[in-house]
Amino acid sequence: MKNSTSAAPAPQAPAPLKNAPSRTEHRPERSTGSRVGELVQRQGVLAVLLTVILIASFVYPTFASLDNARGVTVQASFLAIVALGMTLVIITGGIDLSVGSVFALGGVLAAWASQWGFLAALLVPLVVCGAIGLVNGLLIARANMAPFIVTLASLLAARGILLAFTDEGATTYLVPKDSAFAELGQGSVWGFGYPILIALVLFGAGGLLLQRTSFGQTLFAVGGSSDAATLMGLPVARTKILVYTLSGLLAGLAGALNAARLSSGVTIVGVGMELDAISAVVIGGTLLIGGAGSISGTLWGVLLLAVIQNLINQIGSLNSSYQSVVSGGFLIVVVVAQRYLARSRRTT
């Protein structure tokens, strides 16, 4: 007998499943109202600023002049530099009430040190004011003290150091005329002063830092939830120390530039400047509770406050106290709008 072997049938490939579920997950699209709300929060102040400028240019012909624009922007540049540091602090959920006194102290120290040259006039206020910011950050981040209390104490301490250094304001230190340091505050390029250019460069660097670096993303995470950021392994304490140090450095730099422009260390400047900086930051769309904000919004907020002050000067019959009234009104409207927009985004 012949043994015959039959080949085993080849295994067939399983038939493709019909109506197999797709692995691609589709995230729910944000509603139009949510997108509009975010746009208003970020760029609403720019629309208000452009509207105010347009109306003022028609009502007051001198407002739109180039000389007036230069004056407004130079005056705004010092507040802008201070508000830049305040933006970083508020994004992390903190507050810095010491910047006004640190600004004044930086100016006096710069004028005093200017007799030893350009570098001394810059380094002395930066070192001292940066150290004040560093102490603020250490007490807040390491000792878990409330930012309001710590920076309020620094406000009083910096103002006390200023008064002791100037014999209760009786001594005014002058910047040598025709010095390189005086040129830093009074010189210009294409008609625009160096303080304006310095502020723009700092804001450009701040925007890149906030939006294009891991440090900037850490700021938002810390402001959103400090506990969650700690669980994610983010350096929460180090981040807070850095932002308060930067706030002190920027306030000292702004004070030094102001002293160079005025050719003296004026002791009465900076009173209430912390409130102007906070107003500009919040009007620019940065949330007081932290976790959201933008550098560009702060710039528009600073310019809006400066334009309002200039308009009050253009009117002539109103004194400068009306600026506080208008700024306070803007601040209330913005905070109410932020709460409404945040509530509407949660419900959509």
Salt bridges, closest charged atoms under 4 A:
GLU38 OE1 - ARG30 NH1 2.73
ASP67 OD1 - ARG70 NH1 3.43
